[in-house]
Amino acid sequence: MQPGEQAPYGVYDEAFEPSIFARLFRVAWNNRLLVGAILGLSMAAALVLTLLATPQFTSTARIQINRVEANIADVEGVEPSGDALLYDEFYRTQYALLESQSLAERVARKLNLQTNEEFLAAFDIPEDGEIVTSNPRRSIEITSDLLLENIDVDPVVGSSLVDVSFTSPSRQFSSKVVAAWIDEYISANLERRFEASKDARQFLENQLAELRVRLEDSERQFVLYSSNSGIVALPTTGGQGAERTLAASDLAAMNEALVQARSDRLAAESAARAGVQQQSNPVATTLRSERARLAAERAKLLTQFEPSYPAIQSLDSQIAELDSAIESAIGTSQADLQRGLQQAIDRERRLEREVAGYRAAFNEEQRDTVQYNILRREVDTNRELYNSLLQRYKEIGVAGVEESNALLVDSPRIPMEPSSPNLALNLAIGLLLGLGIAGAVLFAKEEMDRTLRDPADVKNRLGLSLLGVIPRLQDGDLYDELSDPKSAMSESYLSVGVMLDMATSHGFPRTVMTSSTVPSEGKTATSYAIASRLAGNGQNTVLVDLDLRNPSVSKRLEIANDHGVVNYLTGEDDLGALIHKEHEDKLSVLSTGPMPPNPGELISGPRVALMIERLLAEYDHVVIDAPPVLGLADAPVLGTRVEGVVFVIEANRAGMRQINSAVGRLRSTGSKIFGAVVTKADDRNTDYGYGSEYGYGYGYGQGISSTDD
């Protein structure tokens, strides 16, 4: 759309449509009697059912289900527990177990419901009923199904607590069933864990027997091979490190002795080549220490006396004696070194021969050790498996000594007040059900209603101009309303006249016909309103009633219908004598006259055109009230004799398909349709901007000042 160009008709329809809530309220208000009747019936039904219902009593117990059970023996069982099970998985499993068929059957057996008089009386079970007369197995199945229908498991959100409830007509029986239900649930949990441990113990016993035989066989083979091969294994110190054989230990000891002998021989060789071994001769070392002391004393005396001093000469003689003793001691050490060197060489050679012998024996043993180690590993493996299984077997033996993971928190009580029927709740449910039914009925009613609701559909769906919308007259006389220029009815027909003023190039058409789809849609009132406005504007106007089958103009205007159109069409030529001119100034009326036997032939005859021509010669405008279109040929024929047709449509009455068919018949004969007038608009059309409250609430006498818009 170019700037400044006006938007086409209907562009703003969606923007100004009423909200869905407003439309729903309007639909409900327009059908308030139907809605009220449905709500009343639904609540009455809820009240009657409540009064006739048998009181039900609900007893509830609360238990706590822990994922990790108390383990008295501090020994791990065979079933997964704790974090091994996901939170949701664990608790969903427990809830399913609480509502399981097997648990219901356990309760039925414990309470012996097949012959329990309290149970039979509470559920009104006859003595010849299937529960009493069937075999025990079938009876248990039926009673367990009945228990499951009345049991309710309700977890407490965000906790490990669960409420277990049972409802029945007997307050004492409800309490007994809940107590038995909890007891059997706890017992079933313990039995299930015990059975799992029992199966595990049986399995481990079989495995232990097999492993014991294998361990004994492997030990026999190992000992026999060790004895035949002569391999002697020595235990290591402290039980640590790899196990060594006797041959390996001997070889290691002899090898260490050989290494030490070589070291000693090298040391002896070094000392012999040096010629002295002062550090290792204790006599020479002692003598040297004494000589050093005497030399120190002599040096001290020399600081005070001459060398000829007697004390100094005495020290000189002692030092000389010590020097001689030191030389003698050193000579003895050299001989010892030679002897020690020879002994070291002999010892080294002897140890080399012994090590070579031990090495050959060790190599021979190494070849036998391969099979020895294989047999030993098999013995060790079998012994470890046997010991671990034996330990697990002992643990499982005491794993069943534990508490149940389900604990009773609140014991079931005998209910004092019935849990149902609840009058307030049932009435509320009845109200909601009634609202639902009413909504469904109104929805179906609205969907099946294909009548004209939105006057805009005149253009959008029929392709006609909307000349005006006329409100439904709630009370009073239509013609009195039309005679009052300040009334809403007069105002609305005034807009129709204004639209017709622009219908042709010469203004208001001189000949105009009103018709409708079916009878009683307001075409006679529209014809009179158009003619009355023209007369009020000073135009000589004649209102002609050409509905020869059901004339209504004379009835509405209270005019005698003893002569009229039929007289002229059947041959009478004095048309002026047939016209009633006394009704209003400038407005004359030509009624139908006596009922003809062949109205269709008269309408299609040539005298209709001649009559209109003569009326135009005398009057400024001719307004014809024609019969409805559907089922008759009169209106399509008359439409070709006038300038155009004003089509009258009653809101909320004829279906759109009927209306479209009637418009099509007029168009098929070449009739020109100026537009449509929608009549009898009411509250059902308020949502579309039309109706007695919305579209015509503004008018004279509303207390609006002249300065208001």
DRENRO-385279 format. One record per residue (C-alpha): residue in one letter; chain; x, z, y. Coordinates in steps of 0.02 Angstrom, whole numbers, m for minus. Example, Ala and Ser with C-alpha at 12.3 -4.5 7.8 and 13.67 -1.06 7.14 Angstrom:
<atoms>
- palo vexti east up north
- A A 615 390 m225
- S A 684 357 m53
</atoms>
This chain:
<atoms>
- palo vexti east up north
- M A 0 0 0
- Q A 71 m54 167
- P A 94 73 309
- G A m65 94 407
- E A m171 16 271
- Q A m326 117 225
- A A m332 184 49
- P A m467 104 m60
- Y A m623 197 m109
- G A m596 328 m242
- V A m409 352 m217
- Y A m433 533 m166
- D A m558 575 m302
- E A m434 668 m412
- A A m360 766 m267
- F A m530 833 m216
- E A m604 862 m388
- P A m661 1043 m417
- S A m551 1155 m524
- I A m584 1172 m709
- F A m637 1353 m683
- A A m764 1304 m552
- R A m836 1172 m667
- L A m844 1292 m813
- F A m934 1420 m707
- R A m1056 1289 m645
- V A m1093 1228 m822
- A A m1122 1407 m879
- W A m1232 1446 m728
- N A m1336 1290 m752
- N A m1364 1340 m934
- R A m1374 1527 m903
- L A m1536 1547 m999
- L A m1462 1463 m1153
- V A m1301 1563 m1138
- G A m1398 1724 m1116
- A A m1504 1687 m1270
- I A m1351 1651 m1378
- L A m1261 1809 m1318
- G A m1416 1913 m1346
- L A m1441 1849 m1522
- S A m1257 1873 m1568
- M A m1252 2051 m1504
- A A m1418 2090 m1586
- A A m1349 2024 m1750
- A A m1193 2132 m1728
- L A m1301 2285 m1695
- V A m1411 2255 m1847
- L A m1262 2224 m1961
- T A m1178 2382 m1896
- L A m1330 2488 m1930
- L A m1352 2415 m2105
- A A m1167 2426 m2154
- T A m1107 2561 m2274
- P A m987 2686 m2190
- Q A m807 2661 m2244
- F A m673 2796 m2242
- T A m488 2759 m2222
- S A m351 2876 m2278
- T A m173 2843 m2219
- A A m1 2903 m2276
- R A 165 2868 m2192
- I A 327 2839 m2287
- Q A 506 2804 m2236
- I A 600 2667 m2328
- N A 789 2673 m2309
- R A 903 2529 m2345
- V A 1040 2649 m2408
- E A 977 2776 m2535
- A A 1050 2951 m2553
- N A 1184 2940 m2689
- I A 1207 3114 m2763
- A A 1343 3063 m2885
- D A 1439 2965 m2751
- V A 1450 2820 m2874
- E A 1402 2642 m2835
- G A 1253 2577 m2932
- V A 1221 2403 m2998
- E A 1089 2353 m2870
- P A 1144 2291 m2696
- S A 1110 2414 m2557
- G A 1147 2450 m2377
- D A 1219 2306 m2277
- A A 1226 2199 m2435
- L A 1043 2159 m2402
- L A 986 2084 m2237
- Y A 867 2190 m2137
- D A 720 2070 m2138
- E A 747 2020 m2320
- F A 751 2201 m2378
- Y A 596 2260 m2286
- R A 494 2105 m2324
- T A 534 2136 m2506
- Q A 477 2317 m2494
- Y A 315 2268 m2406
- A A 280 2141 m2543
- L A 313 2272 m2676
- L A 190 2390 m2591
- E A 56 2256 m2606
- S A 105 2193 m2778
- Q A m15 2171 m2923
- S A 96 2273 m3038
- L A 89 2424 m2922
- A A m101 2411 m2911
- E A m112 2408 m3100
- R A m2 2563 m3113
- V A m118 2655 m2993
- A A m271 2596 m3090
- R A m197 2663 m3252
- K A m142 2827 m3174
- L A m316 2862 m3101
- N A m403 2793 m3256
- L A m522 2695 m3143
- Q A m614 2615 m3289
- T A m701 2781 m3323
- N A m680 2864 m3152
- E A m856 2913 m3098
- E A m803 2936 m2917
- F A m732 2759 m2912
- L A m883 2682 m2997
- A A m1002 2772 m2879
- A A m901 2732 m2722
- F A m900 2545 m2755
- D A m1075 2543 m2830
- I A m1016 2474 m2998
- P A m1155 2472 m3129
- E A m1130 2548 m3300
- D A m1149 2379 m3381
- G A m1029 2297 m3259
- E A m876 2198 m3312
- I A m757 2339 m3266
- V A m841 2460 m3385
- T A m883 2342 m3527
- S A m726 2231 m3530
- N A m572 2264 m3633
- P A m442 2379 m3554
- R A m328 2239 m3499
- R A m466 2142 m3412
- S A m535 2300 m3335
- I A m364 2345 m3262
- E A m348 2170 m3187
- I A m518 2182 m3102
- T A m492 2358 m3035
- S A m317 2314 m2972
- D A m388 2165 m2878
- L A m519 2278 m2801
- L A m384 2402 m2748
- L A m279 2265 m2669
- E A m428 2206 m2569
- N A m443 2376 m2487
- I A m260 2427 m2471
- D A m171 2397 m2307
- V A 18 2404 m2276
- D A 59 2418 m2091
- P A 244 2432 m2043
- V A 284 2532 m1886
- V A 372 2407 m1773
- G A 554 2444 m1737
- S A 574 2578 m1871
- S A 589 2603 m2059
- L A 418 2688 m2066
- V A 270 2610 m2155
- D A 86 2663 m2150
- V A m9 2639 m2313
- S A m198 2648 m2297
- F A m345 2632 m2416
- T A m526 2609 m2367
- S A m678 2649 m2474
- P A m852 2723 m2456
- S A m785 2889 m2524
- R A m670 2994 m2415
- Q A m599 3093 m2562
- F A m567 2938 m2667
- S A m476 2852 m2522
- S A m357 3000 m2508
- K A m325 3002 m2697
- V A m286 2817 m2704
- V A m160 2827 m2560
- A A m72 2976 m2639
- A A m63 2889 m2808
- W A m6 2728 m2725
- I A 144 2813 m2642
- D A 190 2909 m2800
- E A 187 2754 m2908
- Y A 287 2654 m2780
- I A 426 2785 m2780
- S A 422 2799 m2970
- A A 429 2610 m2989
- N A 583 2603 m2877
- L A 673 2735 m2979
- E A 624 2653 m3144
- R A 680 2484 m3084
- R A 853 2551 m3039
- F A 864 2647 m3202
- E A 819 2493 m3304
- A A 949 2393 m3210
- S A 1081 2528 m3251
- K A 1025 2532 m3432
- D A 1048 2345 m3451
- A A 1218 2357 m3367
- R A 1274 2497 m3484
- Q A 1222 2397 m3637
- F A 1317 2246 m3574
- L A 1473 2350 m3538
- E A 1467 2430 m3710
- N A 1473 2260 m3792
- Q A 1615 2204 m3680
- L A 1714 2364 m3711
- A A 1700 2342 m3900
- E A 1768 2165 m3888
- L A 1909 2215 m3771
- R A 1958 2362 m3882
- V A 1985 2246 m4031
- R A 2083 2123 m3924
- L A 2192 2262 m3852
- E A 2234 2333 m4024
- D A 2279 2161 m4093
- S A 2391 2121 m3946
- E A 2481 2290 m3959
- R A 2515 2264 m4146
- Q A 2589 2092 m4115
- F A 2695 2157 m3972
- V A 2768 2304 m4069
- L A 2802 2195 m4222
- Y A 2893 2064 m4121
- S A 2994 2195 m4025
- S A 3049 2275 m4188
- N A 3098 2111 m4270
- S A 3192 2046 m4119
- G A 3283 2212 m4088
- I A 3233 2217 m3906
- V A 3236 2394 m3842
- A A 3152 2419 m3673
- L A 3209 2568 m3571
- P A 3088 2652 m3449
- T A 3142 2642 m3268
- T A 3177 2796 m3165
- G A 3016 2860 m3083
- G A 2914 2721 m3162
- Q A 2963 2599 m3024
- G A 3046 2429 m3034
- A A 3054 2303 m3176
- E A 3079 2367 m3352
- R A 3255 2340 m3423
- T A 3315 2318 m3603
- L A 3457 2414 m3686
- A A 3570 2260 m3692
- A A 3543 2227 m3507
- S A 3585 2406 m3465
- D A 3746 2403 m3568
- L A 3800 2241 m3490
- A A 3768 2307 m3316
- A A 3867 2467 m3350
- M A 4016 2373 m3423
- N A 4013 2249 m3281
- E A 4020 2391 m3154
- A A 4171 2468 m3248
- L A 4258 2299 m3246
- V A 4233 2281 m3060
- Q A 4305 2455 m3033
- A A 4456 2417 m3144
- R A 4493 2260 m3047
- S A 4486 2358 m2887
- D A 4606 2488 m2954
- R A 4728 2355 m3017
- L A 4732 2270 m2847
- A A 4765 2436 m2761
- A A 4910 2475 m2880
- E A 4986 2303 m2849
- S A 4979 2328 m2663
- A A 5063 2499 m2670
- A A 5200 2436 m2786
- R A 5242 2291 m2670
- A A 5253 2409 m2520
- G A 5377 2523 m2610
- V A 5305 2685 m2539
- Q A 5142 2774 m2556
- Q A 5157 2916 m2434
- Q A 4975 2933 m2402
- S A 4942 2957 m2586
- N A 5097 3077 m2623
- P A 5045 3258 m2582
- V A 5224 3332 m2603
- A A 5302 3212 m2480
- T A 5161 3242 m2360
- T A 5186 3433 m2366
- L A 5373 3418 m2341
- R A 5351 3303 m2192
- S A 5233 3427 m2110
- E A 5360 3570 m2131
- R A 5505 3463 m2063
- A A 5399 3418 m1910
- R A 5369 3603 m1875
- L A 5555 3646 m1886
- A A 5600 3501 m1775
- A A 5479 3563 m1644
- E A 5555 3739 m1644
- R A 5734 3666 m1629
- A A 5677 3560 m1480
- K A 5607 3715 m1396
- L A 5768 3813 m1419
- L A 5874 3673 m1351
- T A 5788 3695 m1185
- Q A 5865 3869 m1170
- F A 6027 3867 m1277
- E A 6169 3757 m1328
- P A 6175 3666 m1496
- S A 6304 3789 m1554
- Y A 6178 3927 m1540
- P A 6159 4010 m1712
- A A 5971 3993 m1720
- I A 5985 3809 m1683
- Q A 6118 3783 m1817
- S A 6006 3873 m1944
- L A 5863 3755 m1904
- D A 5978 3606 m1925
- S A 6026 3660 m2101
- Q A 5841 3685 m2148
- I A 5795 3513 m2084
- A A 5934 3433 m2187
- E A 5871 3516 m2346
- L A 5693 3453 m2312
- D A 5755 3275 m2287
- S A 5839 3280 m2456
- A A 5679 3346 m2540
- I A 5574 3209 m2460
- E A 5688 3070 m2528
- S A 5678 3145 m2703
- A A 5485 3152 m2695
- I A 5473 2971 m2638
- G A 5580 2909 m2782
- T A 5467 2995 m2908
- S A 5310 2911 m2831
- Q A 5376 2735 m2851
- A A 5400 2760 m3038
- D A 5224 2827 m3051
- L A 5159 2675 m2956
- Q A 5235 2556 m3083
- R A 5162 2651 m3227
- G A 4989 2658 m3141
- L A 4994 2469 m3109
- Q A 5025 2431 m3290
- Q A 4886 2547 m3347
- A A 4764 2463 m3224
- I A 4809 2290 m3293
- D A 4782 2346 m3472
- R A 4615 2428 m3431
- E A 4552 2271 m3340
- R A 4594 2157 m3487
- R A 4509 2273 m3611
- L A 4349 2280 m3505
- E A 4346 2090 m3486
- R A 4343 2070 m3675
- E A 4202 2199 m3692
- V A 4098 2118 m3552
- A A 4113 1949 m3636
- G A 4044 2023 m3796
- Y A 3898 2108 m3708
- R A 3860 1948 m3613
- A A 3843 1849 m3773
- A A 3726 1981 m3845
- F A 3623 1982 m3683
- N A 3605 1793 m3683
- E A 3542 1799 m3861
- E A 3417 1934 m3812
- Q A 3358 1832 m3662
- R A 3301 1692 m3776
- D A 3196 1817 m3874
- T A 3129 1900 m3715
- V A 3019 1749 m3668
- Q A 2898 1779 m3811
- Y A 2922 1966 m3788
- N A 2861 1955 m3606
- I A 2714 1846 m3654
- L A 2655 1971 m3781
- R A 2686 2116 m3661
- R A 2584 2034 m3520
- E A 2441 2005 m3641
- V A 2445 2189 m3688
- D A 2449 2243 m3505
- T A 2305 2125 m3458
- N A 2195 2184 m3600
- R A 2234 2365 m3559
- E A 2189 2342 m3374
- L A 2024 2255 m3416
- Y A 1980 2386 m3541
- N A 2020 2531 m3422
- S A 1920 2454 m3276
- L A 1768 2420 m3385
- L A 1779 2593 m3459
- Q A 1784 2669 m3284
- R A 1635 2565 m3228
- Y A 1540 2615 m3385
- K A 1568 2798 m3345
- E A 1513 2772 m3164
- I A 1352 2684 m3213
- G A 1315 2825 m3331
- V A 1291 2941 m3182
- A A 1231 2810 m3055
- G A 1049 2846 m3093
- V A 1067 3024 m3032
- E A 1007 2984 m2856
- E A 856 3005 m2744
- S A 731 2868 m2705
- N A 755 2769 m2546
- A A 570 2797 m2506
- L A 523 2966 m2433
- L A 349 3032 m2396
- V A 336 3077 m2211
- D A 148 3111 m2187
- S A 38 3151 m2336
- P A m133 3068 m2345
- R A m277 3170 m2274
- I A m460 3167 m2316
- P A m540 3072 m2169
- M A m679 3163 m2079
- E A m748 3015 m1980
- P A m786 2841 m2046
- S A m666 2703 m1994
- S A m804 2574 m2001
- P A m926 2514 m1949
- N A m870 2532 m1767
- L A m1019 2499 m1656
- A A m920 2467 m1498
- L A m798 2353 m1588
- N A m935 2258 m1678
- L A m1030 2233 m1516
- A A m872 2170 m1434
- I A m844 2051 m1580
- G A m1025 1997 m1568
- L A m1001 1964 m1383
- L A m843 1863 m1413
- L A m927 1768 m1555
- G A m1077 1734 m1444
- L A m963 1672 m1306
- G A m877 1558 m1430
- I A m1041 1490 m1495
- A A m1109 1469 m1320
- G A m950 1380 m1267
- A A m961 1263 m1417
- V A m1145 1228 m1383
- L A m1114 1194 m1199
- F A m965 1085 m1241
- A A m1068 983 m1364
- K A m1212 975 m1240
- E A m1097 915 m1101
- E A m1013 788 m1214
- M A m1181 718 m1273
- D A m1248 711 m1096
- R A m1213 531 m1040
- T A m1328 535 m890
- L A m1273 505 m712
- R A m1188 665 m651
- D A m1066 599 m525
- P A m1148 486 m394
- A A m979 402 m372
- D A m1010 322 m543
- V A m1136 210 m456
- K A m989 112 m388
- N A m856 154 m516
- R A m957 114 m672
- L A m1108 11 m614
- G A m1025 m88 m475
- L A m1163 m46 m349
- S A m1152 24 m174
- L A m1210 203 m157
- L A m1346 200 m25
- G A m1381 386 m29
- V A m1407 543 m131
- I A m1575 630 m123
- P A m1588 816 m167
- R A m1716 882 m289
- L A m1867 958 m203
- Q A m1875 1140 m259
- D A m2047 1178 m186
- G A m2168 1107 m59
- D A m2242 932 m43
- L A m2127 782 m43
- Y A m2225 687 88
- D A m2233 839 201
- E A m2044 849 188
- L A m2026 665 231
- S A m2138 686 382
- D A m2024 823 448
- P A m1871 738 527
- K A m1773 903 518
- S A m1791 925 330
- A A m1649 891 207
- M A m1757 763 120
- S A m1788 666 280
- E A m1604 676 327
- S A m1549 606 159
- Y A m1671 459 165
- L A m1616 426 343
- S A m1442 390 273
- V A m1521 267 150
- G A m1603 175 293
- V A m1441 169 391
- M A m1352 90 243
- L A m1491 m40 225
- D A m1475 m83 410
- M A m1306 m156 364
- A A m1365 m240 204
- T A m1390 m414 279
- S A m1325 m514 426
- H A m1490 m494 517
- G A m1499 m307 488
- F A m1629 m221 382
- P A m1697 m344 253
- R A m1872 m406 289
- T A m1922 m397 106
- V A m1852 m259 m5
- M A m1906 m197 m175
- T A m1876 m30 m259
- S A m1862 m14 m447
- S A m1786 103 m575
- T A m1732 112 m756
- V A m1878 217 m821
- P A m2036 287 m740
- S A m2042 440 m627
- E A m1866 425 m556
- G A m1925 432 m375
- K A m1945 249 m331
- T A m2118 273 m253
- A A m2053 413 m141
- T A m1903 303 m96
- S A m2018 156 m55
- Y A m2126 265 55
- A A m1976 345 140
- I A m1902 174 182
- A A m2067 106 245
- S A m2105 264 345
- R A m1935 256 432
- L A m1962 74 480
- A A m2135 114 549
- G A m2064 263 642
- N A m1939 144 724
- G A m2083 36 788
- Q A m2075 m97 653
- N A m2238 m162 581
- T A m2215 m122 398
- V A m2323 m142 245
- L A m2295 m43 84
- V A m2353 m144 m66
- D A m2384 m63 m236
- L A m2345 m196 m368
- D A m2332 m73 m513
- L A m2493 m139 m589
- R A m2474 m38 m749
- N A m2447 133 m672
- P A m2493 129 m487
- S A m2440 284 m391
- V A m2436 240 m205
- S A m2623 268 m183
- K A m2613 432 m278
- R A m2465 496 m177
- L A m2542 445 m9
- E A m2718 492 m61
- I A m2786 317 m22
- A A m2936 239 m108
- N A m2882 114 m239
- D A m3042 13 m253
- H A m2961 m148 m192
- G A m2787 m215 m168
- V A m2655 m328 m243
- V A m2751 m367 m402
- N A m2896 m434 m301
- Y A m2784 m555 m210
- L A m2689 m609 m365
- T A m2851 m644 m457
- G A m2916 m763 m322
- E A m2980 m670 m169
- D A m2906 m748 m11
- D A m2947 m620 123
- L A m2782 m524 109
- G A m2808 m431 273
- A A m2967 m351 209
- L A m2872 m279 61
- I A m2741 m188 166
- H A m2760 m6 216
- K A m2704 11 397
- E A m2768 183 436
- H A m2628 284 353
- E A m2496 288 490
- D A m2459 197 651
- K A m2361 38 614
- L A m2372 73 426
- S A m2498 m16 317
- V A m2524 5 131
- L A m2575 m125 3
- S A m2622 m33 m157
- T A m2644 m111 m328
- G A m2832 m108 m338
- P A m2922 m112 m506
- M A m2818 m110 m665
- P A m2793 m290 m729
- P A m2796 m336 m913
- N A m2644 m450 m894
- P A m2524 m376 m764
- G A m2374 m477 m829
- E A m2461 m643 m802
- L A m2516 m593 m627
- I A m2340 m541 m576
- S A m2262 m701 m641
- G A m2398 m810 m561
- P A m2376 m911 m400
- R A m2488 m803 m293
- V A m2359 m661 m282
- A A m2242 m771 m180
- L A m2388 m831 m76
- M A m2442 m651 m43
- I A m2268 m602 15
- E A m2260 m754 128
- R A m2427 m709 210
- L A m2374 m528 232
- L A m2212 m582 317
- A A m2313 m685 436
- E A m2406 m530 492
- Y A m2277 m389 468
- D A m2095 m366 514
- H A m2049 m289 346
- V A m2123 m289 172
- V A m2076 m144 57
- I A m2127 m168 m125
- D A m2143 m27 m252
- A A m2105 m119 m415
- P A m2119 m56 m595
- P A m1967 4 m695
- V A m1850 m125 m770
- L A m1831 m76 m953
- G A m1965 m138 m1070
- L A m2051 m246 m938
- A A m2022 m417 m862
- D A m2110 m375 m697
- A A m1962 m304 m599
- P A m1839 m445 m641
- V A m1969 m574 m589
- L A m2011 m484 m427
- G A m1825 m465 m387
- T A m1812 m653 m363
- R A m1953 m652 m234
- V A m1871 m530 m110
- E A m1708 m523 m14
- G A m1643 m383 m119
- V A m1676 m232 m228
- V A m1648 m47 m197
- F A m1614 26 m369
- V A m1670 207 m391
- I A m1578 318 m516
- E A m1631 495 m556
- A A m1480 607 m578
- N A m1459 690 m748
- R A m1595 592 m835
- A A m1570 415 m900
- G A m1413 373 m993
- M A m1279 267 m913
- R A m1301 136 m1048
- Q A m1487 120 m1007
- I A m1451 111 m821
- N A m1317 m21 m845
- S A m1436 m122 m954
- A A m1572 m116 m820
- V A m1450 m170 m684
- G A m1390 m310 m797
- R A m1567 m375 m821
- L A m1594 m384 m633
- R A m1430 m474 m607
- S A m1467 m596 m749
- T A m1619 m662 m653
- G A m1519 m687 m493
- S A m1590 m535 m404
- K A m1482 m464 m267
- I A m1458 m277 m276
- F A m1419 m195 m110
- G A m1366 m34 m193
- A A m1430 120 m280
- V A m1512 281 m221
- V A m1477 434 m328
- T A m1627 550 m327
- K A m1663 729 m380
- A A m1484 790 m367
- D A m1472 977 m407
- D A m1347 1112 m455
- R A m1280 1006 m597
- N A m1212 884 m469
- T A m1135 1014 m355
- D A m964 994 m435
- Y A m960 815 m373
- G A m1000 858 m193
- Y A m1188 831 m206
- G A m1334 946 m231
- S A m1462 1053 m145
- E A m1335 1190 m107
- Y A m1177 1094 m65
- G A m1223 921 m4
- Y A m1370 971 103
- G A m1332 1148 156
- Y A m1297 1089 333
- G A m1445 1044 443
- Y A m1563 1103 578
- G A m1606 1285 593
- Q A m1442 1345 514
- G A m1386 1444 664
- I A m1241 1327 705
- S A m1205 1308 889
- S A m1188 1138 971
- T A m1003 1164 993
- D A m974 1179 806
- D A m912 1027 710
</atoms>
